[in-house]
Each structure stands twice: as structure tokens, then as C-alpha cells.
Amino acid sequence: MEGSMSEIVKEKPIMEEVQKKYNNFIKSRLMMMEYEKKEAYLHGNQIMLDEERRLGIEQGMEKGIEQGRKE
């Protein structure tokens, strides 16, 4: 990766700053732990939202069936 990164930095000098920030990030255990916590939180939220959406659709279908029977 280091070799290809050098080529990218030559082509786009701004990438040198990106590489420095990335290297600092991966060297910092605390930053990595915070990032992992955030990712786990977001993943958990997505699972919860998907389940709530599924339950909402299921309840809506049940209500629709009940209303259809009444009519």
C-alpha cells in the first residue's frame, strides 16, 4: 500500500495530508476504539430500524385484513 500511496501523493499533493491523518488515526488506539464504538452503534441502530419497519408493515397488513373483513 505504501508504494501505491506514494504514487497517489505525487499525482495529488493534498493526499499527503490525508495520508498523515490516516496514519495518525490508525496509530491512536483510543481513536480506533471510538470509531469502532460508533460503527457498532450505527450498525445496531440500523438493525433496530429494519426490525421496527418490518413490524410496522406486518401490523399494517393485519389492520388492512381486519378492515377488509369488516367491509
Biopython code that builds the backbone (N, CA, C, O; Angstrom):
import numpy as np
from Bio.PDB.StructureBuilder import StructureBuilder

atoms = [
    (1, "MET", "N", (0.829, -1.194, 0.000)),
    (1, "MET", "CA", (0.000, 0.000, 0.000)),
    (1, "MET", "C", (0.868, 1.251, 0.000)),
    (1, "MET", "O", (0.520, 2.257, -0.619)),
    (2, "GLU", "N", (1.995, 1.186, 0.693)),
    (2, "GLU", "CA", (2.862, 2.357, 0.811)),
    (2, "GLU", "C", (3.347, 2.816, -0.559)),
    (2, "GLU", "O", (3.410, 4.017, -0.823)),
    (3, "GLY", "N", (3.693, 1.860, -1.443)),
    (3, "GLY", "CA", (4.164, 2.210, -2.774)),
    (3, "GLY", "C", (3.099, 2.901, -3.599)),
    (3, "GLY", "O", (3.373, 3.923, -4.228)),
    (4, "SER", "N", (1.902, 2.368, -3.609)),
    (4, "SER", "CA", (0.824, 2.975, -4.384)),
    (4, "SER", "C", (0.422, 4.320, -3.792)),
    (4, "SER", "O", (0.020, 5.226, -4.522)),
    (5, "MET", "N", (0.530, 4.454, -2.464)),
    (5, "MET", "CA", (0.197, 5.727, -1.830)),
    (5, "MET", "C", (1.184, 6.804, -2.264)),
    (5, "MET", "O", (0.792, 7.954, -2.463)),
    (6, "SER", "N", (2.466, 6.447, -2.414)),
    (6, "SER", "CA", (3.478, 7.408, -2.864)),
    (6, "SER", "C", (3.142, 7.931, -4.254)),
    (6, "SER", "O", (3.307, 9.118, -4.536)),
    (7, "GLU", "N", (2.671, 7.043, -5.115)),
    (7, "GLU", "CA", (2.295, 7.454, -6.468)),
    (7, "GLU", "C", (1.100, 8.404, -6.437)),
    (7, "GLU", "O", (1.057, 9.388, -7.175)),
    (8, "ILE", "N", (0.139, 8.098, -5.584)),
    (8, "ILE", "CA", (-1.047, 8.956, -5.469)),
    (8, "ILE", "C", (-0.651, 10.330, -4.953)),
    (8, "ILE", "O", (-1.155, 11.344, -5.436)),
    (9, "VAL", "N", (0.261, 10.372, -3.963)),
    (9, "VAL", "CA", (0.710, 11.648, -3.390)),
    (9, "VAL", "C", (1.410, 12.480, -4.456)),
    (9, "VAL", "O", (1.250, 13.700, -4.492)),
    (10, "LYS", "N", (2.188, 11.829, -5.328)),
    (10, "LYS", "CA", (2.864, 12.554, -6.411)),
    (10, "LYS", "C", (1.844, 13.190, -7.349)),
    (10, "LYS", "O", (2.025, 14.322, -7.800)),
    (11, "GLU", "N", (0.769, 12.457, -7.641)),
    (11, "GLU", "CA", (-0.250, 12.954, -8.556)),
    (11, "GLU", "C", (-1.124, 14.023, -7.918)),
    (11, "GLU", "O", (-1.508, 14.993, -8.572)),
    (12, "LYS", "N", (-1.438, 13.843, -6.627)),
    (12, "LYS", "CA", (-2.334, 14.771, -5.930)),
    (12, "LYS", "C", (-1.721, 15.106, -4.573)),
    (12, "LYS", "O", (-1.876, 14.345, -3.618)),
    (13, "PRO", "N", (-1.025, 16.240, -4.481)),
    (13, "PRO", "CA", (-0.334, 16.607, -3.242)),
    (13, "PRO", "C", (-1.233, 16.657, -2.002)),
    (13, "PRO", "O", (-0.748, 16.413, -0.897)),
    (14, "ILE", "N", (-2.504, 16.960, -2.147)),
    (14, "ILE", "CA", (-3.408, 17.013, -0.994)),
    (14, "ILE", "C", (-3.481, 15.654, -0.303)),
    (14, "ILE", "O", (-3.769, 15.572, 0.891)),
    (15, "MET", "N", (-3.220, 14.595, -1.056)),
    (15, "MET", "CA", (-3.286, 13.248, -0.495)),
    (15, "MET", "C", (-2.216, 13.009, 0.566)),
    (15, "MET", "O", (-2.362, 12.111, 1.396)),
    (16, "GLU", "N", (-1.139, 13.802, 0.550)),
    (16, "GLU", "CA", (-0.109, 13.667, 1.583)),
    (16, "GLU", "C", (-0.705, 13.980, 2.954)),
    (16, "GLU", "O", (-0.435, 13.284, 3.932)),
    (17, "GLU", "N", (-1.512, 15.029, 3.013)),
    (17, "GLU", "CA", (-2.176, 15.394, 4.269)),
    (17, "GLU", "C", (-3.163, 14.303, 4.690)),
    (17, "GLU", "O", (-3.264, 13.969, 5.871)),
    (18, "VAL", "N", (-3.875, 13.763, 3.733)),
    (18, "VAL", "CA", (-4.811, 12.672, 4.016)),
    (18, "VAL", "C", (-4.050, 11.471, 4.578)),
    (18, "VAL", "O", (-4.487, 10.860, 5.553)),
    (19, "GLN", "N", (-2.928, 11.138, 3.975)),
    (19, "GLN", "CA", (-2.129, 10.008, 4.434)),
    (19, "GLN", "C", (-1.629, 10.241, 5.862)),
    (19, "GLN", "O", (-1.647, 9.319, 6.677)),
    (20, "LYS", "N", (-1.187, 11.455, 6.170)),
    (20, "LYS", "CA", (-0.712, 11.764, 7.528)),
    (20, "LYS", "C", (-1.834, 11.584, 8.547)),
    (20, "LYS", "O", (-1.638, 10.979, 9.600)),
    (21, "LYS", "N", (-3.006, 12.115, 8.221)),
    (21, "LYS", "CA", (-4.137, 11.996, 9.145)),
    (21, "LYS", "C", (-4.544, 10.536, 9.322)),
    (21, "LYS", "O", (-4.863, 10.103, 10.429)),
    (22, "TYR", "N", (-4.531, 9.795, 8.243)),
    (22, "TYR", "CA", (-4.873, 8.368, 8.317)),
    (22, "TYR", "C", (-3.873, 7.622, 9.200)),
    (22, "TYR", "O", (-4.260, 6.823, 10.053)),
    (23, "ASN", "N", (-2.592, 7.891, 8.988)),
    (23, "ASN", "CA", (-1.563, 7.220, 9.788)),
    (23, "ASN", "C", (-1.699, 7.570, 11.267)),
    (23, "ASN", "O", (-1.553, 6.700, 12.125)),
    (24, "ASN", "N", (-1.977, 8.836, 11.570)),
    (24, "ASN", "CA", (-2.184, 9.230, 12.966)),
    (24, "ASN", "C", (-3.396, 8.520, 13.546)),
    (24, "ASN", "O", (-3.386, 8.091, 14.700)),
    (25, "PHE", "N", (-4.420, 8.402, 12.749)),
    (25, "PHE", "CA", (-5.656, 7.754, 13.193)),
    (25, "PHE", "C", (-5.417, 6.291, 13.546)),
    (25, "PHE", "O", (-5.825, 5.833, 14.613)),
    (26, "ILE", "N", (-4.763, 5.564, 12.660)),
    (26, "ILE", "CA", (-4.578, 4.134, 12.910)),
    (26, "ILE", "C", (-3.561, 3.874, 14.014)),
    (26, "ILE", "O", (-3.561, 2.793, 14.604)),
    (27, "LYS", "N", (-2.698, 4.837, 14.303)),
    (27, "LYS", "CA", (-1.730, 4.670, 15.392)),
    (27, "LYS", "C", (-2.360, 4.939, 16.750)),
    (27, "LYS", "O", (-1.849, 4.489, 17.776)),
    (28, "SER", "N", (-3.456, 5.663, 16.758)),
    (28, "SER", "CA", (-4.097, 6.014, 18.019)),
    (28, "SER", "C", (-5.126, 4.949, 18.385)),
    (28, "SER", "O", (-6.171, 4.843, 17.743)),
    (29, "ARG", "N", (-4.830, 4.169, 19.407)),
    (29, "ARG", "CA", (-5.741, 3.109, 19.847)),
    (29, "ARG", "C", (-7.069, 3.701, 20.312)),
    (29, "ARG", "O", (-8.130, 3.139, 20.042)),
    (30, "LEU", "N", (-7.010, 4.835, 21.011)),
    (30, "LEU", "CA", (-8.230, 5.470, 21.509)),
    (30, "LEU", "C", (-9.140, 5.877, 20.351)),
    (30, "LEU", "O", (-10.349, 5.650, 20.396)),
    (31, "MET", "N", (-8.556, 6.479, 19.316)),
    (31, "MET", "CA", (-9.362, 6.880, 18.156)),
    (31, "MET", "C", (-9.979, 5.662, 17.485)),
    (31, "MET", "O", (-11.137, 5.695, 17.068)),
    (32, "MET", "N", (-9.213, 4.595, 17.382)),
    (32, "MET", "CA", (-9.730, 3.380, 16.755)),
    (32, "MET", "C", (-10.876, 2.802, 17.581)),
    (32, "MET", "O", (-11.877, 2.350, 17.025)),
    (33, "MET", "N", (-10.734, 2.814, 18.902)),
    (33, "MET", "CA", (-11.790, 2.287, 19.759)),
    (33, "MET", "C", (-13.059, 3.129, 19.629)),
    (33, "MET", "O", (-14.162, 2.585, 19.576)),
    (34, "GLU", "N", (-12.907, 4.453, 19.577)),
    (34, "GLU", "CA", (-14.066, 5.329, 19.428)),
    (34, "GLU", "C", (-14.750, 5.091, 18.089)),
    (34, "GLU", "O", (-15.978, 5.059, 18.012)),
    (35, "TYR", "N", (-13.960, 4.925, 17.041)),
    (35, "TYR", "CA", (-14.511, 4.654, 15.717)),
    (35, "TYR", "C", (-15.284, 3.333, 15.727)),
    (35, "TYR", "O", (-16.385, 3.248, 15.184)),
    (36, "GLU", "N", (-14.700, 2.311, 16.343)),
    (36, "GLU", "CA", (-15.366, 1.008, 16.401)),
    (36, "GLU", "C", (-16.665, 1.084, 17.198)),
    (36, "GLU", "O", (-17.656, 0.452, 16.833)),
    (37, "LYS", "N", (-16.662, 1.860, 18.290)),
    (37, "LYS", "CA", (-17.890, 2.023, 19.078)),
    (37, "LYS", "C", (-18.971, 2.699, 18.248)),
    (37, "LYS", "O", (-20.136, 2.301, 18.278)),
    (38, "LYS", "N", (-18.571, 3.728, 17.505)),
    (38, "LYS", "CA", (-19.534, 4.453, 16.667)),
    (38, "LYS", "C", (-20.110, 3.519, 15.602)),
    (38, "LYS", "O", (-21.318, 3.511, 15.366)),
    (39, "GLU", "N", (-19.250, 2.742, 14.967)),
    (39, "GLU", "CA", (-19.706, 1.811, 13.936)),
    (39, "GLU", "C", (-20.667, 0.774, 14.515)),
    (39, "GLU", "O", (-21.682, 0.451, 13.898)),
    (40, "ALA", "N", (-20.347, 0.257, 15.694)),
    (40, "ALA", "CA", (-21.224, -0.728, 16.337)),
    (40, "ALA", "C", (-22.571, -0.101, 16.671)),
    (40, "ALA", "O", (-23.613, -0.731, 16.493)),
    (41, "TYR", "N", (-22.552, 1.141, 17.156)),
    (41, "TYR", "CA", (-23.784, 1.858, 17.494)),
    (41, "TYR", "C", (-24.644, 2.062, 16.247)),
    (41, "TYR", "O", (-25.847, 1.800, 16.267)),
    (42, "LEU", "N", (-24.027, 2.527, 15.175)),
    (42, "LEU", "CA", (-24.771, 2.763, 13.934)),
    (42, "LEU", "C", (-25.318, 1.455, 13.365)),
    (42, "LEU", "O", (-26.441, 1.417, 12.862)),
    (43, "HIS", "N", (-24.542, 0.407, 13.441)),
    (43, "HIS", "CA", (-24.999, -0.898, 12.946)),
    (43, "HIS", "C", (-26.191, -1.387, 13.767)),
    (43, "HIS", "O", (-27.175, -1.880, 13.215)),
    (44, "GLY", "N", (-26.092, -1.245, 15.092)),
    (44, "GLY", "CA", (-27.195, -1.642, 15.966)),
    (44, "GLY", "C", (-28.456, -0.857, 15.677)),
    (44, "GLY", "O", (-29.555, -1.412, 15.657)),
    (45, "ASN", "N", (-28.291, 0.443, 15.451)),
    (45, "ASN", "CA", (-29.450, 1.283, 15.122)),
    (45, "ASN", "C", (-30.096, 0.840, 13.816)),
    (45, "ASN", "O", (-31.321, 0.811, 13.706)),
    (46, "GLN", "N", (-29.283, 0.498, 12.834)),
    (46, "GLN", "CA", (-29.821, 0.075, 11.543)),
    (46, "GLN", "C", (-30.607, -1.220, 11.688)),
    (46, "GLN", "O", (-31.672, -1.375, 11.091)),
    (47, "ILE", "N", (-30.089, -2.138, 12.470)),
    (47, "ILE", "CA", (-30.802, -3.402, 12.713)),
    (47, "ILE", "C", (-32.139, -3.123, 13.387)),
    (47, "ILE", "O", (-33.165, -3.689, 13.012)),
    (48, "MET", "N", (-32.116, -2.233, 14.397)),
    (48, "MET", "CA", (-33.343, -1.903, 15.120)),
    (48, "MET", "C", (-34.364, -1.244, 14.187)),
    (48, "MET", "O", (-35.549, -1.578, 14.228)),
    (49, "LEU", "N", (-33.908, -0.312, 13.350)),
    (49, "LEU", "CA", (-34.817, 0.353, 12.414)),
    (49, "LEU", "C", (-35.415, -0.641, 11.419)),
    (49, "LEU", "O", (-36.606, -0.581, 11.114)),
    (50, "ASP", "N", (-34.595, -1.541, 10.924)),
    (50, "ASP", "CA", (-35.093, -2.556, 9.987)),
    (50, "ASP", "C", (-36.170, -3.416, 10.638)),
    (50, "ASP", "O", (-37.192, -3.717, 10.021)),
    (51, "GLU", "N", (-35.934, -3.811, 11.891)),
    (51, "GLU", "CA", (-36.908, -4.646, 12.598)),
    (51, "GLU", "C", (-38.198, -3.871, 12.857)),
    (51, "GLU", "O", (-39.290, -4.411, 12.678)),
    (52, "GLU", "N", (-38.083, -2.619, 13.275)),
    (52, "GLU", "CA", (-39.275, -1.804, 13.524)),
    (52, "GLU", "C", (-40.066, -1.582, 12.238)),
    (52, "GLU", "O", (-41.297, -1.588, 12.257)),
    (53, "ARG", "N", (-39.373, -1.389, 11.133)),
    (53, "ARG", "CA", (-40.037, -1.221, 9.837)),
    (53, "ARG", "C", (-40.793, -2.497, 9.473)),
    (53, "ARG", "O", (-41.938, -2.444, 9.024)),
    (54, "ARG", "N", (-40.141, -3.644, 9.672)),
    (54, "ARG", "CA", (-40.776, -4.929, 9.375)),
    (54, "ARG", "C", (-42.031, -5.120, 10.228)),
    (54, "ARG", "O", (-43.071, -5.546, 9.725)),
    (55, "LEU", "N", (-41.930, -4.805, 11.517)),
    (55, "LEU", "CA", (-43.089, -4.944, 12.401)),
    (55, "LEU", "C", (-44.210, -3.980, 12.008)),
    (55, "LEU", "O", (-45.387, -4.338, 12.060)),
    (56, "GLY", "N", (-43.846, -2.769, 11.619)),
    (56, "GLY", "CA", (-44.850, -1.793, 11.192)),
    (56, "GLY", "C", (-45.600, -2.264, 9.961)),
    (56, "GLY", "O", (-46.820, -2.125, 9.882)),
    (57, "ILE", "N", (-44.887, -2.813, 9.011)),
    (57, "ILE", "CA", (-45.522, -3.336, 7.798)),
    (57, "ILE", "C", (-46.443, -4.500, 8.157)),
    (57, "ILE", "O", (-47.565, -4.601, 7.661)),
    (58, "GLU", "N", (-45.946, -5.371, 9.023)),
    (58, "GLU", "CA", (-46.748, -6.523, 9.454)),
    (58, "GLU", "C", (-48.040, -6.064, 10.140)),
    (58, "GLU", "O", (-49.114, -6.597, 9.859)),
    (59, "GLN", "N", (-47.941, -5.091, 11.027)),
    (59, "GLN", "CA", (-49.126, -4.577, 11.720)),
    (59, "GLN", "C", (-50.083, -3.901, 10.746)),
    (59, "GLN", "O", (-51.301, -4.040, 10.861)),
    (60, "GLY", "N", (-49.526, -3.173, 9.790)),
    (60, "GLY", "CA", (-50.364, -2.525, 8.788)),
    (60, "GLY", "C", (-51.130, -3.535, 7.955)),
    (60, "GLY", "O", (-52.299, -3.324, 7.632)),
    (61, "MET", "N", (-50.479, -4.620, 7.611)),
    (61, "MET", "CA", (-51.155, -5.663, 6.838)),
    (61, "MET", "C", (-52.268, -6.305, 7.662)),
    (61, "MET", "O", (-53.351, -6.573, 7.143)),
    (62, "GLU", "N", (-52.004, -6.550, 8.938)),
    (62, "GLU", "CA", (-53.027, -7.142, 9.808)),
    (62, "GLU", "C", (-54.239, -6.221, 9.932)),
    (62, "GLU", "O", (-55.378, -6.684, 9.888)),
    (63, "LYS", "N", (-53.997, -4.925, 10.087)),
    (63, "LYS", "CA", (-55.110, -3.969, 10.184)),
    (63, "LYS", "C", (-55.893, -3.926, 8.883)),
    (63, "LYS", "O", (-57.122, -3.848, 8.890)),
    (64, "GLY", "N", (-55.178, -3.977, 7.771)),
    (64, "GLY", "CA", (-55.845, -3.975, 6.473)),
    (64, "GLY", "C", (-56.730, -5.195, 6.294)),
    (64, "GLY", "O", (-57.834, -5.097, 5.759)),
    (65, "ILE", "N", (-56.249, -6.338, 6.739)),
    (65, "ILE", "CA", (-57.045, -7.574, 6.654)),
    (65, "ILE", "C", (-58.280, -7.453, 7.532)),
    (65, "ILE", "O", (-59.377, -7.823, 7.113)),
    (66, "GLU", "N", (-58.111, -6.936, 8.752)),
    (66, "GLU", "CA", (-59.250, -6.756, 9.659)),
    (66, "GLU", "C", (-60.287, -5.813, 9.056)),
    (66, "GLU", "O", (-61.485, -6.087, 9.114)),
    (67, "GLN", "N", (-59.834, -4.712, 8.482)),
    (67, "GLN", "CA", (-60.762, -3.759, 7.877)),
    (67, "GLN", "C", (-61.464, -4.381, 6.681)),
    (67, "GLN", "O", (-62.647, -4.123, 6.456)),
    (68, "GLY", "N", (-60.758, -5.190, 5.920)),
    (68, "GLY", "CA", (-61.353, -5.870, 4.772)),
    (68, "GLY", "C", (-62.448, -6.837, 5.197)),
    (68, "GLY", "O", (-63.446, -6.999, 4.495)),
    (69, "ARG", "N", (-62.265, -7.468, 6.325)),
    (69, "ARG", "CA", (-63.275, -8.403, 6.831)),
    (69, "ARG", "C", (-64.522, -7.662, 7.296)),
    (69, "ARG", "O", (-65.638, -8.157, 7.138)),
    (70, "LYS", "N", (-64.334, -6.485, 7.864)),
    (70, "LYS", "CA", (-65.467, -5.697, 8.364)),
    (70, "LYS", "C", (-66.333, -5.187, 7.218)),
    (70, "LYS", "O", (-67.543, -5.021, 7.370)),
    (71, "GLU", "N", (-65.718, -4.946, 6.092)),
    (71, "GLU", "CA", (-66.456, -4.384, 4.955)),
    (71, "GLU", "C", (-67.118, -5.448, 4.206)),
    (71, "GLU", "O", (-67.790, -5.176, 3.211)),
]
sb = StructureBuilder()
sb.init_structure("model")
sb.init_model(0)
sb.init_chain("A")
sb.init_seg("    ")
for serial, (resi, resn, name, xyz) in enumerate(atoms, 1):
    if name == "N":
        sb.init_residue(resn, " ", resi, " ")
    sb.init_atom(name, np.array(xyz, "f"), 0.0, 1.0, " ", f" {name:<3s}", serial, name[0])
structure = sb.get_structure()
